[in-house]
Amino acid sequence: MTREEILALSPGAALDILVAEKVMGWYREDMEVYGNLTHCWRDRKGYKVAGSNWSPSRYIADAWEVVEHIR
């Protein structure tokens, strides 16, 4: 993706996935919880680091987590 394509993305799932995978180095794991399909984010060691509601493009606390990771 080019810089322009990334900047053109609206807040939401597509942008959050890019941040989680490319910036944070996480991978997504799909799972079934009480009969519902959901997901979580895991770090390179396999530890669960965030749930399906993690959204740095929408929630400031999650965005600050990204900032701290970059520092």
Secondary structure in CASP SS format (residue, H / E / C, confidence):
PFRMAT SS
TARGET T0000
AUTHOR 0000-0000-0000
METHOD secondary structure of the structure
MODEL  1
M C 1.00
T C 1.00
R H 1.00
E H 1.00
E H 1.00
I H 1.00
L H 1.00
A C 1.00
L C 1.00
S C 1.00
P C 1.00
G C 1.00
A H 1.00
A H 1.00
L H 1.00
D H 1.00
I H 1.00
L H 1.00
V H 1.00
A H 1.00
E H 1.00
K H 1.00
V H 1.00
M C 1.00
G C 1.00
W C 1.00
Y E 1.00
R E 1.00
E E 1.00
D E 1.00
M E 1.00
E E 1.00
V E 1.00
Y C 1.00
G C 1.00
N E 1.00
L E 1.00
T E 1.00
H E 1.00
C E 1.00
W E 1.00
R E 1.00
D C 1.00
R C 1.00
K C 1.00
G C 1.00
Y C 1.00
K E 1.00
V E 1.00
A E 1.00
G C 1.00
S C 1.00
N C 1.00
W C 1.00
S C 1.00
P C 1.00
S C 1.00
R C 1.00
Y C 1.00
I H 1.00
A H 1.00
D H 1.00
A H 1.00
W H 1.00
E H 1.00
V H 1.00
V H 1.00
E H 1.00
H H 1.00
I H 1.00
R C 1.00
END
